Amino acid sequence: MQDTGVARSTRIAAVSLVSVTALALTGCAVGTRLFSPHGEFVLDGVTGVRQIGAVTGPDSPGRTDKWAVDGTDLGSMFEYDGKVWFVFGDTFGERTGVVGGGGSFWRSNTMGWTNDTDPSNGITIDGMILDEVGLAKELLPSKKVDNVEMTVIPTHGFAVGSTMYLHWMSVRHWGIPGEWEVNDSGLAKSTDNGQNWTILDSPRWSGESGFVQIAPAIINEGGTDWVYMWGITHGRYSGVSLMKVEATKVEDSNSYLYFTGIKDDSVQWSTDSASATLVLDDTVGELSVVWNEYLQRWIMSYLKEGSGAVLREGLTPWGPWGEPYTLVGASEVPGPYAPFMNPRFTADGGKTIYFGLSIWNPYNVFWYRAELVKK
């Protein structure tokens, strides 16, 4: 992934609130309520933010370099089969004298897992999906030809039943920092615990759509499991859109519904992706959304261009979203991005949250903690 750019202004649209029950399921961000029972923000900031240690690279507790993962980024997380799976972007086996995304033995994507249940002292990657010689293998192939298909990046993963899914984007060309050109995005699936993957013909989203990169959450609405996906376009200069699909129909492009706004106190959805409207207007990169038990609110973390990694509170999946609070400033480490959370990794009833953060130099994923301050 590429690095930073310039921030833009934000705009938050107010919407009506409804109280609904949502059950926890296997997958990604889940919670006990889909909507807040109170129409007010309760998050008053974050404190105690500190880096615990590396998740990847030669200095990580799992020594991922033994699988030829010396440098990598992203590390979005989802739960499946009792483990938390980490999905990484461009991965390199050797990093001598290299800054940023580069080095030898390049793979466009890799994936590992952890059985770690104590996030307070860091995360150990216990294993990775390996090739025939025992090194971390590329899950989704890419042509690796600039201006054709430079790489294929998994933006997030989730699981439905016994099937694992990865949402990916096909990057045609890396542009200026924070910008890149994308061919399209879509889904790939695995039915053998991540060892082999099939890239699906559909659904597909245009490289100019609002769903080039996504953050998923599996929620139960009225007895039906749905996958909600917050999306952004290519690069880090767009706002956030929202779509949902019944979990059993994620491979059916005609079953996706796109949030188009509020009318007469009713949430509006459309089957036309082009009609999707923003639920948050900001400069958003690499987002993550989970339900937080302590706040009884949704929280969204992302790279805010020019500011660093931030956290917002949401009253419903479509907002309104509160002001951004800084987790890690843009100048605190060399190029912070991709602040990914997982609902398993909290403490003190959700008051303490843990998240992974990619750092451009030394181009690895690091583990952080933060405490939420409630009004």
C-alpha positions, 0 to 999 in steps of 0.5 A, a space after each residue: 500500500 501507498 502512504 499519506 496525502 492532504 486532508 479535506 473537510 468533514 460533513 456529518 448528516 443527521 439521521 433518525 434512530 431506531 432500536 433493534 437487536 443484533 446477535 453476535 456471529 462468526 465473522 467480523 465486527 458484531 455487537 448486541 445492538 444495531 442502533 443506539 438506543 440514545 440519540 447522543 454521542 458518548 465518546 469524549 476522546 481516547 487516552 493511554 495510546 501506546 505501541 505494544 510491539 510488532 505483529 509481523 517481521 523479524 522483531 515480532 513474537 511470531 518471527 514471521 520472517 521464518 515464513 519469508 514475511 520480513 515486511 508486509 502491511 494491512 493485517 485486517 482481521 476476521 474470526 473463523 474456526 476459533 482463530 483470528 485471521 490476519 490478511 496482509 497486503 504486498 509481502 516481501 521476503 527480504 528487506 535489506 536497505 529498503 524503505 516502504 513496500 519493496 524487497 525481494 520475494 514479492 507476493 501480493 497478499 498473504 494470510 496468517 492466524 493467531 490463537 492468542 487470547 491475551 492482546 495486552 502483551 502483543 499478538 503472536 502469529 501462530 501460523 500462515 497459509 504456506 506453499 509447498 516449501 513452507 513459506 507464506 504463499 500468495 493467495 490471490 494471483 496478480 500480473 505484477 505489470 504496472 498500468 495493467 495490474 500491479 497487484 491484488 490487495 485484500 482489503 478485508 475478510 469475513 466468514 459465512 458458515 464454512 466459507 471464508 471470503 476475501 474482498 480484494 482490489 486490483 490495483 492498476 497503478 500506484 499514483 501519488 501518495 494516497 492515490 492509486 488507480 484500480 481496475 475493479 474489486 470483488 470477492 474470492 472464497 475458500 472452502 478449505 481453511 484458506 489454503 486455496 482460493 477461487 476468485 468469483 466472477 461476481 459480485 464486482 465493483 468498478 474501480 471508481 465505485 465507493 466499494 473498492 475497499 470495505 470493512 464488513 460486519 455480520 449482523 442478525 436482523 430479525 432472524 436473518 444474517 446480513 453482511 454490512 460493508 462500509 466502503 470507500 473508493 480507490 486511494 484515501 480521499 473519499 468518504 464512506 458508503 454502505 451496502 448490505 447483503 444477506 449472508 447466504 447471498 454474498 455471491 449474488 450481485 443482484 442481492 446487494 442493497 446500497 444505502 441511499 439516505 433517509 426519507 420520512 424517517 425510513 432508511 432507504 436502500 437501492 439495488 443500484 450501486 451507483 445510487 449509494 450516498 455517503 454515510 460519512 464525508 471525510 478523507 478515509 483510508 483503510 477503515 475498520 468498523 466494530 460494535 463497542 460494548 463499553 460505549 454501546 456504539 459503533 466505532 470506526 477507525 481509519 487513516 484520515 489523510 494528513 492527520 493520522 489514524 483516528 477513531 469515530 463513534 457512530 449511532 447507527 451503521 449510517 451515522 451520524 458519526 461523531 468527531 474524529 479522535 486521534 489514535 496515532 498522529 501522522 508525525 508520531 511514526 513514519 507513515 501510519 495507516 490501516 488501523 484495524 480492529 477486531 471485536 475479540 480484542 478488547 478489555 475492561 468491557 470494551 473500555 480498552 481497545 486494541 488495534 493493528 497499525 501499519 507503519 511505512 518504515 519499517 513496513 510492518 504491522 504493529 500492535 497498539 492499545 487505547 482507552 476510550 473516554 466516555 462522557 
